Amino acid sequence: MIGRLNIRQLAEEREESLSPHAIKSKNSRGRQRPEEPCPVRTAFQRDRDRIIHSKAFRRLKHKTQVFIAPLGDHYVTRLTHTLEVAQIARTIARALNLNEDLTEAIALGHDLGHTPFGHVGEDVLNELYHKGFRHNEQSLRVVDLLENDGHGLNLTWEVRDGILNHSKDRVSIQGKGAEAGTLEGEVVRISDSIAYINHDIDDAIRAGMLAEGDLPLAAVTRLGNTRSLRINTMVVDIIERCHPSMATEKEKPSITMSPEVLKATDALRDFLFERVYNVRSAQDESERAREIIRTLYRYFKENADKMPQEYRFYSDELERRVVDYIAGMTDQYAARMAAELSPPARETEPPAVKPKPKGKTPPQAKTLPLFGSDEAPPP
């Protein structure tokens, strides 16, 4: 019955009115493992739902954004950051007549691979693991392999590409970095910066590290003196800058800010690094977080049998399995486990992690590349 209603097909037909530069779901480059289409949802709507229902997405609520274990109830977590990115990105995508479902799926999945304790945890794993660690690559590994008992979420190429290529360098919000293969991915990339710059200012003021009057006057004058005004200025500027090129079929447009707004936004970002991020990194709680990650890494390298048994299917390399396990932990879980392993608790054998109940066995699997052997990245 549901198939005869042609619900998905009608949704795909509505996408034909999108910008020539938007990605239509029926034109997706597909999934790594072919599947029958959903009778109700487009391919990108299906990806969005798979991300929302994943375990990695749920764990984001107990992962740090900037402030580790804050006492207040209103500090941003990795989950609320993700939701803010999705809201900003959807607004921009809708205004530019891009594919809102694809944009939302990328935004919701972009930080699934983030470590406990935010960028502090990421930096430590990057130091410890000889191949390095980057959360965007880990996010792709989560959706390709680690979720769903080793089967991954089997997302479309476009969502995977956007997740992998959402990161920027630390020079500018539009600095060097791998460019996403879709404009929807580029929208998420810039929305990520808009979200964290503004909510991290709020959290720093809430924590007493900043006062509103400390913000760079030139940036505040151009962008606004409240979070709401600043976000609105940035979003409207992007839409005004990019909208004229969306209706033409000429070369692919760029998702950019005007020079004036970009300069002001980068000034706020630089201010946050100087007055918040670098200061937080030097504080005692950040050093405790680093020691937690180091303790767990050392222990599981020497006691691989204490990790959940399913991790042995995810890689032939022990350190890769250790990284996967630690990166998936919440702040609370990592701190609790490290406390059990630290003296004087080390005098007794720590309890092994309980194995999962018997069920389907994950296949021997490796991280799947974004591009197949016969594919090349889009120009």
Contacts in CASP RR format, 6 or more apart in sequence:
PFRMAT RR
TARGET T0000
AUTHOR 0000-0000-0000
METHOD contacts of the structure
MODEL  1
MIGRLNIRQLAEEREESLSPHAIKSKNSRGRQRPEEPCPVRTAFQRDRDR
IIHSKAFRRLKHKTQVFIAPLGDHYVTRLTHTLEVAQIARTIARALNLNE
DLTEAIALGHDLGHTPFGHVGEDVLNELYHKGFRHNEQSLRVVDLLENDG
HGLNLTWEVRDGILNHSKDRVSIQGKGAEAGTLEGEVVRISDSIAYINHD
IDDAIRAGMLAEGDLPLAAVTRLGNTRSLRINTMVVDIIERCHPSMATEK
EKPSITMSPEVLKATDALRDFLFERVYNVRSAQDESERAREIIRTLYRYF
KENADKMPQEYRFYSDELERRVVDYIAGMTDQYAARMAAELSPPARETEP
PAVKPKPKGKTPPQAKTLPLFGSDEAPPP
2 39 0 8 1.000
2 40 0 8 1.000
3 39 0 8 1.000
5 39 0 8 1.000
7 39 0 8 1.000
7 40 0 8 1.000
8 37 0 8 1.000
8 38 0 8 1.000
8 39 0 8 1.000
8 40 0 8 1.000
8 41 0 8 1.000
8 42 0 8 1.000
11 25 0 8 1.000
11 41 0 8 1.000
11 42 0 8 1.000
11 45 0 8 1.000
12 24 0 8 1.000
12 25 0 8 1.000
12 26 0 8 1.000
12 42 0 8 1.000
15 22 0 8 1.000
15 24 0 8 1.000
15 25 0 8 1.000
15 26 0 8 1.000
15 42 0 8 1.000
15 99 0 8 1.000
16 24 0 8 1.000
17 97 0 8 1.000
18 24 0 8 1.000
18 97 0 8 1.000
18 98 0 8 1.000
18 99 0 8 1.000
19 96 0 8 1.000
19 97 0 8 1.000
19 98 0 8 1.000
19 246 0 8 1.000
19 247 0 8 1.000
20 246 0 8 1.000
20 247 0 8 1.000
20 248 0 8 1.000
20 249 0 8 1.000
21 98 0 8 1.000
21 183 0 8 1.000
21 246 0 8 1.000
21 252 0 8 1.000
21 253 0 8 1.000
22 97 0 8 1.000
22 98 0 8 1.000
22 99 0 8 1.000
22 183 0 8 1.000
22 184 0 8 1.000
23 98 0 8 1.000
23 99 0 8 1.000
23 102 0 8 1.000
23 158 0 8 1.000
23 182 0 8 1.000
23 183 0 8 1.000
23 184 0 8 1.000
24 99 0 8 1.000
25 42 0 8 1.000
25 43 0 8 1.000
25 44 0 8 1.000
25 45 0 8 1.000
25 99 0 8 1.000
25 101 0 8 1.000
25 102 0 8 1.000
26 42 0 8 1.000
26 43 0 8 1.000
28 43 0 8 1.000
28 44 0 8 1.000
28 156 0 8 1.000
28 157 0 8 1.000
28 158 0 8 1.000
29 156 0 8 1.000
29 157 0 8 1.000
29 158 0 8 1.000
29 375 0 8 1.000
30 43 0 8 1.000
30 156 0 8 1.000
30 157 0 8 1.000
31 43 0 8 1.000
31 154 0 8 1.000
31 155 0 8 1.000
31 156 0 8 1.000
31 157 0 8 1.000
32 144 0 8 1.000
32 154 0 8 1.000
32 368 0 8 1.000
33 154 0 8 1.000
35 154 0 8 1.000
37 43 0 8 1.000
38 45 0 8 1.000
38 46 0 8 1.000
41 49 0 8 1.000
42 101 0 8 1.000
43 156 0 8 1.000
44 99 0 8 1.000
44 101 0 8 1.000
44 102 0 8 1.000
44 105 0 8 1.000
44 156 0 8 1.000
44 158 0 8 1.000
44 159 0 8 1.000
45 101 0 8 1.000
45 105 0 8 1.000
47 105 0 8 1.000
47 153 0 8 1.000
47 155 0 8 1.000
47 156 0 8 1.000
47 159 0 8 1.000
48 101 0 8 1.000
48 104 0 8 1.000
48 105 0 8 1.000
48 108 0 8 1.000
50 153 0 8 1.000
50 154 0 8 1.000
50 155 0 8 1.000
51 57 0 8 1.000
51 105 0 8 1.000
51 108 0 8 1.000
51 109 0 8 1.000
51 112 0 8 1.000
51 143 0 8 1.000
51 153 0 8 1.000
51 155 0 8 1.000
52 108 0 8 1.000
54 112 0 8 1.000
54 142 0 8 1.000
54 143 0 8 1.000
54 147 0 8 1.000
54 148 0 8 1.000
54 153 0 8 1.000
55 147 0 8 1.000
56 112 0 8 1.000
56 113 0 8 1.000
56 142 0 8 1.000
56 146 0 8 1.000
56 147 0 8 1.000
56 328 0 8 1.000
57 79 0 8 1.000
57 82 0 8 1.000
57 108 0 8 1.000
57 109 0 8 1.000
57 112 0 8 1.000
59 328 0 8 1.000
59 330 0 8 1.000
60 77 0 8 1.000
60 78 0 8 1.000
60 79 0 8 1.000
60 82 0 8 1.000
60 111 0 8 1.000
60 112 0 8 1.000
60 114 0 8 1.000
61 77 0 8 1.000
61 78 0 8 1.000
61 79 0 8 1.000
61 80 0 8 1.000
62 77 0 8 1.000
62 330 0 8 1.000
62 331 0 8 1.000
62 332 0 8 1.000
62 333 0 8 1.000
63 77 0 8 1.000
63 78 0 8 1.000
63 79 0 8 1.000
63 114 0 8 1.000
63 115 0 8 1.000
63 116 0 8 1.000
63 117 0 8 1.000
63 118 0 8 1.000
63 330 0 8 1.000
63 331 0 8 1.000
64 77 0 8 1.000
64 78 0 8 1.000
64 116 0 8 1.000
64 117 0 8 1.000
64 118 0 8 1.000
64 120 0 8 1.000
64 289 0 8 1.000
64 331 0 8 1.000
65 75 0 8 1.000
65 76 0 8 1.000
65 77 0 8 1.000
65 78 0 8 1.000
65 80 0 8 1.000
65 81 0 8 1.000
65 118 0 8 1.000
65 196 0 8 1.000
65 199 0 8 1.000
65 200 0 8 1.000
65 203 0 8 1.000
66 76 0 8 1.000
66 118 0 8 1.000
66 200 0 8 1.000
66 203 0 8 1.000
66 204 0 8 1.000
66 276 0 8 1.000
66 277 0 8 1.000
66 280 0 8 1.000
67 75 0 8 1.000
67 76 0 8 1.000
67 203 0 8 1.000
67 207 0 8 1.000
67 280 0 8 1.000
68 117 0 8 1.000
68 118 0 8 1.000
68 120 0 8 1.000
68 285 0 8 1.000
68 286 0 8 1.000
68 289 0 8 1.000
68 331 0 8 1.000
69 285 0 8 1.000
69 331 0 8 1.000
69 335 0 8 1.000
70 203 0 8 1.000
70 207 0 8 1.000
72 206 0 8 1.000
74 206 0 8 1.000
75 203 0 8 1.000
75 206 0 8 1.000
75 207 0 8 1.000
76 84 0 8 1.000
76 199 0 8 1.000
76 200 0 8 1.000
76 202 0 8 1.000
76 203 0 8 1.000
78 111 0 8 1.000
78 114 0 8 1.000
78 118 0 8 1.000
80 199 0 8 1.000
81 111 0 8 1.000
81 195 0 8 1.000
81 196 0 8 1.000
81 199 0 8 1.000
82 107 0 8 1.000
82 108 0 8 1.000
82 109 0 8 1.000
82 110 0 8 1.000
82 111 0 8 1.000
84 195 0 8 1.000
84 199 0 8 1.000
85 107 0 8 1.000
85 110 0 8 1.000
85 188 0 8 1.000
85 191 0 8 1.000
85 192 0 8 1.000
85 195 0 8 1.000
86 104 0 8 1.000
86 107 0 8 1.000
86 108 0 8 1.000
88 191 0 8 1.000
88 194 0 8 1.000
88 195 0 8 1.000
88 231 0 8 1.000
88 235 0 8 1.000
89 103 0 8 1.000
89 104 0 8 1.000
89 106 0 8 1.000
89 107 0 8 1.000
89 187 0 8 1.000
89 188 0 8 1.000
89 191 0 8 1.000
90 100 0 8 1.000
90 103 0 8 1.000
90 104 0 8 1.000
90 107 0 8 1.000
91 235 0 8 1.000
92 98 0 8 1.000
92 103 0 8 1.000
92 187 0 8 1.000
92 190 0 8 1.000
92 191 0 8 1.000
92 235 0 8 1.000
92 238 0 8 1.000
92 239 0 8 1.000
92 255 0 8 1.000
93 99 0 8 1.000
93 100 0 8 1.000
93 103 0 8 1.000
93 184 0 8 1.000
93 187 0 8 1.000
94 100 0 8 1.000
95 239 0 8 1.000
95 243 0 8 1.000
96 183 0 8 1.000
96 187 0 8 1.000
96 239 0 8 1.000
96 242 0 8 1.000
96 243 0 8 1.000
96 246 0 8 1.000
97 246 0 8 1.000
97 247 0 8 1.000
98 183 0 8 1.000
98 184 0 8 1.000
98 187 0 8 1.000
98 246 0 8 1.000
99 184 0 8 1.000
102 158 0 8 1.000
102 159 0 8 1.000
102 182 0 8 1.000
102 184 0 8 1.000
102 185 0 8 1.000
103 184 0 8 1.000
103 185 0 8 1.000
103 187 0 8 1.000
103 188 0 8 1.000
105 155 0 8 1.000
105 159 0 8 1.000
106 158 0 8 1.000
106 159 0 8 1.000
106 162 0 8 1.000
106 163 0 8 1.000
106 166 0 8 1.000
106 180 0 8 1.000
106 184 0 8 1.000
106 185 0 8 1.000
106 188 0 8 1.000
107 188 0 8 1.000
107 191 0 8 1.000
107 192 0 8 1.000
109 139 0 8 1.000
109 143 0 8 1.000
109 159 0 8 1.000
109 163 0 8 1.000
110 136 0 8 1.000
110 139 0 8 1.000
110 162 0 8 1.000
110 163 0 8 1.000
110 166 0 8 1.000
110 188 0 8 1.000
110 192 0 8 1.000
111 135 0 8 1.000
111 139 0 8 1.000
112 138 0 8 1.000
112 139 0 8 1.000
112 142 0 8 1.000
112 143 0 8 1.000
112 163 0 8 1.000
113 135 0 8 1.000
113 138 0 8 1.000
113 139 0 8 1.000
113 141 0 8 1.000
113 142 0 8 1.000
113 327 0 8 1.000
113 328 0 8 1.000
114 122 0 8 1.000
114 135 0 8 1.000
114 138 0 8 1.000
114 139 0 8 1.000
114 327 0 8 1.000
115 121 0 8 1.000
115 122 0 8 1.000
115 124 0 8 1.000
115 125 0 8 1.000
115 133 0 8 1.000
115 135 0 8 1.000
115 138 0 8 1.000
115 293 0 8 1.000
115 326 0 8 1.000
115 327 0 8 1.000
115 328 0 8 1.000
115 329 0 8 1.000
116 289 0 8 1.000
116 292 0 8 1.000
116 293 0 8 1.000
116 326 0 8 1.000
116 328 0 8 1.000
116 329 0 8 1.000
116 330 0 8 1.000
116 331 0 8 1.000
116 333 0 8 1.000
116 334 0 8 1.000
116 335 0 8 1.000
117 286 0 8 1.000
117 289 0 8 1.000
117 292 0 8 1.000
117 293 0 8 1.000
117 331 0 8 1.000
117 334 0 8 1.000
119 277 0 8 1.000
120 281 0 8 1.000
120 286 0 8 1.000
120 289 0 8 1.000
120 290 0 8 1.000
121 289 0 8 1.000
121 290 0 8 1.000
121 293 0 8 1.000
122 133 0 8 1.000
122 134 0 8 1.000
122 135 0 8 1.000
124 289 0 8 1.000
124 290 0 8 1.000
124 293 0 8 1.000
124 294 0 8 1.000
124 297 0 8 1.000
125 132 0 8 1.000
125 133 0 8 1.000
125 293 0 8 1.000
125 297 0 8 1.000
125 323 0 8 1.000
125 326 0 8 1.000
125 327 0 8 1.000
126 132 0 8 1.000
126 133 0 8 1.000
126 134 0 8 1.000
128 293 0 8 1.000
128 294 0 8 1.000
128 297 0 8 1.000
129 319 0 8 1.000
129 320 0 8 1.000
129 323 0 8 1.000
130 319 0 8 1.000
131 320 0 8 1.000
133 323 0 8 1.000
133 327 0 8 1.000
134 167 0 8 1.000
135 167 0 8 1.000
135 327 0 8 1.000
136 163 0 8 1.000
136 164 0 8 1.000
136 165 0 8 1.000
136 166 0 8 1.000
136 167 0 8 1.000
137 164 0 8 1.000
138 323 0 8 1.000
138 327 0 8 1.000
139 163 0 8 1.000
139 164 0 8 1.000
140 160 0 8 1.000
140 163 0 8 1.000
140 164 0 8 1.000
140 367 0 8 1.000
140 370 0 8 1.000
141 324 0 8 1.000
141 367 0 8 1.000
142 328 0 8 1.000
143 152 0 8 1.000
143 153 0 8 1.000
143 155 0 8 1.000
143 159 0 8 1.000
143 160 0 8 1.000
143 163 0 8 1.000
144 152 0 8 1.000
144 153 0 8 1.000
144 155 0 8 1.000
144 160 0 8 1.000
144 367 0 8 1.000
144 368 0 8 1.000
145 152 0 8 1.000
145 314 0 8 1.000
145 365 0 8 1.000
145 366 0 8 1.000
145 367 0 8 1.000
145 368 0 8 1.000
146 152 0 8 1.000
146 314 0 8 1.000
146 324 0 8 1.000
146 328 0 8 1.000
147 153 0 8 1.000
149 310 0 8 1.000
149 356 0 8 1.000
149 360 0 8 1.000
149 362 0 8 1.000
150 310 0 8 1.000
150 313 0 8 1.000
150 314 0 8 1.000
150 362 0 8 1.000
150 363 0 8 1.000
150 365 0 8 1.000
151 362 0 8 1.000
151 363 0 8 1.000
151 365 0 8 1.000
157 370 0 8 1.000
158 181 0 8 1.000
158 182 0 8 1.000
158 184 0 8 1.000
160 370 0 8 1.000
161 180 0 8 1.000
161 181 0 8 1.000
161 182 0 8 1.000
161 185 0 8 1.000
161 370 0 8 1.000
162 180 0 8 1.000
162 181 0 8 1.000
162 182 0 8 1.000
162 184 0 8 1.000
162 185 0 8 1.000
162 188 0 8 1.000
162 189 0 8 1.000
164 178 0 8 1.000
164 370 0 8 1.000
165 177 0 8 1.000
165 178 0 8 1.000
165 179 0 8 1.000
165 180 0 8 1.000
165 181 0 8 1.000
165 185 0 8 1.000
165 189 0 8 1.000
166 180 0 8 1.000
166 185 0 8 1.000
166 188 0 8 1.000
166 189 0 8 1.000
166 192 0 8 1.000
167 177 0 8 1.000
167 178 0 8 1.000
167 189 0 8 1.000
168 174 0 8 1.000
168 175 0 8 1.000
168 176 0 8 1.000
168 177 0 8 1.000
168 189 0 8 1.000
168 192 0 8 1.000
168 193 0 8 1.000
169 175 0 8 1.000
169 176 0 8 1.000
169 177 0 8 1.000
170 273 0 8 1.000
172 262 0 8 1.000
172 266 0 8 1.000
172 269 0 8 1.000
173 190 0 8 1.000
173 193 0 8 1.000
173 194 0 8 1.000
173 197 0 8 1.000
173 262 0 8 1.000
173 265 0 8 1.000
173 266 0 8 1.000
173 269 0 8 1.000
174 190 0 8 1.000
174 256 0 8 1.000
174 257 0 8 1.000
174 262 0 8 1.000
179 186 0 8 1.000
180 186 0 8 1.000
180 188 0 8 1.000
180 189 0 8 1.000
181 377 0 8 1.000
181 378 0 8 1.000
183 252 0 8 1.000
183 253 0 8 1.000
183 255 0 8 1.000
186 254 0 8 1.000
186 255 0 8 1.000
187 255 0 8 1.000
189 255 0 8 1.000
190 238 0 8 1.000
190 255 0 8 1.000
190 256 0 8 1.000
190 257 0 8 1.000
193 265 0 8 1.000
193 269 0 8 1.000
194 231 0 8 1.000
194 234 0 8 1.000
194 235 0 8 1.000
194 265 0 8 1.000
197 230 0 8 1.000
197 265 0 8 1.000
197 268 0 8 1.000
197 269 0 8 1.000
197 272 0 8 1.000
198 227 0 8 1.000
198 230 0 8 1.000
198 231 0 8 1.000
199 227 0 8 1.000
200 272 0 8 1.000
200 276 0 8 1.000
201 210 0 8 1.000
201 215 0 8 1.000
201 227 0 8 1.000
201 268 0 8 1.000
201 272 0 8 1.000
202 227 0 8 1.000
204 210 0 8 1.000
204 272 0 8 1.000
204 275 0 8 1.000
204 276 0 8 1.000
205 211 0 8 1.000
205 212 0 8 1.000
209 275 0 8 1.000
209 276 0 8 1.000
209 279 0 8 1.000
209 280 0 8 1.000
210 275 0 8 1.000
210 276 0 8 1.000
212 225 0 8 1.000
213 220 0 8 1.000
214 275 0 8 1.000
215 268 0 8 1.000
215 271 0 8 1.000
216 267 0 8 1.000
216 268 0 8 1.000
216 271 0 8 1.000
218 264 0 8 1.000
218 267 0 8 1.000
219 264 0 8 1.000
219 265 0 8 1.000
219 267 0 8 1.000
219 268 0 8 1.000
219 271 0 8 1.000
222 233 0 8 1.000
222 260 0 8 1.000
222 261 0 8 1.000
222 264 0 8 1.000
223 229 0 8 1.000
223 230 0 8 1.000
223 233 0 8 1.000
223 234 0 8 1.000
223 261 0 8 1.000
223 264 0 8 1.000
223 265 0 8 1.000
223 268 0 8 1.000
224 230 0 8 1.000
224 233 0 8 1.000
230 268 0 8 1.000
233 261 0 8 1.000
234 257 0 8 1.000
234 261 0 8 1.000
234 265 0 8 1.000
237 257 0 8 1.000
237 258 0 8 1.000
237 261 0 8 1.000
238 255 0 8 1.000
238 256 0 8 1.000
238 257 0 8 1.000
240 258 0 8 1.000
241 256 0 8 1.000
241 257 0 8 1.000
241 258 0 8 1.000
242 253 0 8 1.000
242 254 0 8 1.000
242 255 0 8 1.000
242 256 0 8 1.000
245 253 0 8 1.000
246 253 0 8 1.000
256 262 0 8 1.000
257 265 0 8 1.000
280 286 0 8 1.000
289 331 0 8 1.000
291 338 0 8 1.000
292 334 0 8 1.000
292 335 0 8 1.000
292 338 0 8 1.000
293 326 0 8 1.000
293 334 0 8 1.000
295 338 0 8 1.000
295 341 0 8 1.000
295 342 0 8 1.000
296 322 0 8 1.000
296 326 0 8 1.000
296 329 0 8 1.000
296 334 0 8 1.000
296 337 0 8 1.000
296 338 0 8 1.000
296 341 0 8 1.000
297 322 0 8 1.000
297 326 0 8 1.000
299 306 0 8 1.000
299 341 0 8 1.000
300 306 0 8 1.000
300 307 0 8 1.000
300 322 0 8 1.000
300 325 0 8 1.000
300 326 0 8 1.000
301 318 0 8 1.000
301 319 0 8 1.000
301 322 0 8 1.000
304 318 0 8 1.000
304 321 0 8 1.000
304 322 0 8 1.000
305 352 0 8 1.000
306 350 0 8 1.000
306 352 0 8 1.000
306 353 0 8 1.000
307 321 0 8 1.000
307 322 0 8 1.000
307 325 0 8 1.000
307 353 0 8 1.000
308 325 0 8 1.000
308 353 0 8 1.000
308 355 0 8 1.000
308 356 0 8 1.000
309 355 0 8 1.000
309 356 0 8 1.000
310 356 0 8 1.000
310 362 0 8 1.000
311 321 0 8 1.000
311 324 0 8 1.000
311 325 0 8 1.000
312 321 0 8 1.000
313 361 0 8 1.000
313 362 0 8 1.000
313 363 0 8 1.000
313 364 0 8 1.000
313 365 0 8 1.000
314 320 0 8 1.000
314 321 0 8 1.000
314 324 0 8 1.000
314 362 0 8 1.000
314 365 0 8 1.000
315 321 0 8 1.000
315 324 0 8 1.000
315 366 0 8 1.000
315 367 0 8 1.000
326 334 0 8 1.000
329 337 0 8 1.000
339 345 0 8 1.000
340 350 0 8 1.000
340 351 0 8 1.000
341 350 0 8 1.000
371 377 0 8 1.000
END
